[in-house]
Amino acid sequence: MPRRHDIDALRVAAFAILILYHVSGVYQVDSDFHIASSYRHEWLDYVRIVFNRWRMPLLFAISGIAIGLSLPGRGLAQFALRRSLRLLLPLAFGMLFIVSVQAYCEGVAKGTLEPGFLRFLGRYLQVRPWPEAGFSGAEYGITWNHLWYLAYLWVYSMALLALMPLLDSRPGTRLATWLARPRHGALMLLPAGLFFGYLVVLAPRFPPTHALVGDWYLHAEYFSVFLFGYAMARQDAFWTRLQDLRWPMLAVAFAAICVELLLKAAGQYLPAGDIPPALAHLPWGRIERGARALYMWSALLAIFAWGHTLLNRPMRWLPYASEAVYPWYILHQSLIVLVAYWLIPLRLGAWLEPALVTLATIGGCLLLHEFVIRRVSLLRPLFGLKPELSGGRTATPVAATIR
């Protein structure tokens, strides 16, 4: 199977967007991020919606595609073991020694923890509940914050392995082939109805928690796109047809997000009494959720279509960037919170402060990955990198990151 350079490049781009998205959380109005600046921008709410609808579905779909492209027909037990080590070892290490920085900064900033990181770390590593501490996950004694993605990805990977006999059976492959060859381009948008159903039925009852257990709305959405990625990975007809529809999919996505943002703005700024009586009885909530589901799905298809068109070619920087994604992902949010924790009291200004937080985060990820993580054999597997080769040589960077 030829290398899918577009999937590797989209993975890198998605995690780059993730860094900027998490930086924006520091400056969002009514932010629930782990640390908040005194500089807030209402327009960020709308920018975050534009990216938030598809950023995590994109990552889970890419993970499903990567498995579909690389998973051998045999040796599933070895694959499960390798995948467990690749995901759970960095998760455990990150929760103990990387995310702990976020918990400390959050607690001190809220005034629920006394300054002194080493004393805090000694208590944190005991993994006992913190009823008196105000950081995310304190009631469990430990937190995973942004690393929740690794736990969800591991669960979905194991579920996929359990479903593999069904998916790879003759009926399963026939169904995948049929889905990959829609007679009309509009049929590619039909799965948006499924995601609309999730929003109507599951989202009100199971709001997102990222706590794994009971997070049924997010599981339904993320596992669906994960399975979609796996099923379509080797369907050449699907990618050819999708590439032909790149402009219509982009147009649908643009129209859908405009509808959702306009309805959000109307609900926020237009008093209910100002709505014309003829329009007041329309199901605006359902319309907004329908636009949201259509935007998520069409944006996902448009991203894959344009990526396949523009990025499916060798690029010199791509192997190194693909290797760097995993360590950068583990590090970035802790660096964001730590740098913001240092800079917020300085009152540097509404533009200088976020610029410095962003640059310091990128610089910290770059330096720690290049000069520490990838050069220390003990650290490499803790950050998801392949071990050193014999003789102390590091493995040549390859596009084999979080999948």
Residue, then its C-alpha position, 0 to 999 in steps of 0.5 A: m500500500p503506497r504511503r499516504h503522505d496526506i494523512d501524515a500531513l493532516r495529522v501534523a496540521a491537526f496537532a498544530i491547530l490543537i496548540l493554538y486552540h488550547v492557547s485560546g482557552v486562556y483568553q476565552v470569555d467564561s473560560d473553563f480552562h485550567i488557567a485564565s488570563s485577565y485579557r478576554h476576547e468575546w470573538l474567540d468564542y466564535v473562532r473556537i466553534v469553527f475549529n472545535r466542531w471538527r478538530m477532535p473528530l479529525l484526529f480520531a478519523i485519522s487514527g482509524i485511517a492509519i490503522g486501516l492502512s497499516l494493520p496486518g491481517r494477522g498478528l492482532a495480539q502483537f498489535a494490541l500489545r504494541r498499541s497498549l504500550r504505545l498509548l498507555l505508557p505515555l498516558a501513565f507517565g504524562m499523568l504523573f509527571i507532565v500533567s501534574v504541572q498543570a494541576y499545580c499551576e491551576g491550584v495555586a492560581k485559584g488559591t487552593l494550593e500553597p506554592g511549592f511544586l516539589r511538596f505538591l508533587g510528593r503529595y500528588l504522586q500518592v494518588r489520593p483524593w484532594p478534597e481541599a484542592g481546586f484543580s481538575g480531577a482533584e477528587y480522583g487524586i490524579t488527572w489526565n487533562h488533555l491526555w484523555y485522548l490517549a485513553y479514548l484512543w486505546v479503548y477504541s483501538m481495542a474495540l476495533l480489534a474485537l470487531m475486526p472479524l465482523l468488519d473484515s468478513r465478506p458482508g462487512t467488506r461488501l458494505a464498506t465497498w458499497l458505502a465508498r461508491p455513492r451513486h450521487g455525491a450528496l449521499m456522502l452527506l447522509p452520515a450527518g443525520l447520524f451525528f444530528g441524532y447523537l446531538v438530539v438524543l445523547a448530548p442533552r443526557f450525556p454532556p461531554t466530560h472526557a472522563l471516559v466512563g459514561d461519556w456516551y455522546l462523545h463516544a458515539e461521535y468519536f467512535s463513529v468517525f474512528l470506524f469510518g476512517y478504518a473502513m474507508a482507508r483502503q477504498d480508493a474509489f472513495w478517495t477519488r470521488l471525495q477529491d472530485l467533490r472537494w469544492p461542493m463539500l467546502a461550500v456546504a461546510f461554509a454554509a452550515i457554519c454560517v448558519e450555526l454562528l448566526l443562530k448562536a449570535a442571534g440567541q446571544y444578542l437578540p431578545a426573544g421579544d424581538i423575534p417575529p411571531a411567524l418565526a418564534h415557533l420554529p425549532w431553532g435549537r434543532i436547526e442549530r444542531g442540524a447545522r452543527a452536525l452538517y458542518m462537522w461532517s462536511a468539514l471533515l470530508a472537505i479537509f480530507a478531500w483537499g488534503h488528498t489533493l494538495l498534500n499526498r506527496p513526499m515532503r522533506w519535513l514530514p517524517y521529522a514533524s510526524e515523529a515530533v507530534y507525539p512528544w509535542y502533544i504530551l508537552h504542549q498544554s503543560l507548557i501553555v499553563l506554566v508559561a501563562y501562570w508566569l506571565i499573567p501577573l506581569r500584565l504585558g498586554a492583550w496581544l503581547e501576552p498570548a504571543l509570548v505564551t504561544l512562542a514559548t510553548i512552541g519553543g519549549c516543545l521544540l527544544l525538549h523534543e530535539f535536545v532531550i526526549r529524542r536523544v535520551s533512550l529512557l525517555r523515548p518510549l515515555f513520549g511515544l517514540k520508538p526505542e534507540l537502535s543498537g549502538g546508541r543510534t536513534a531511529t530515523p524519524v518516520a511518520a508513525t505517531i499517535r494512531 
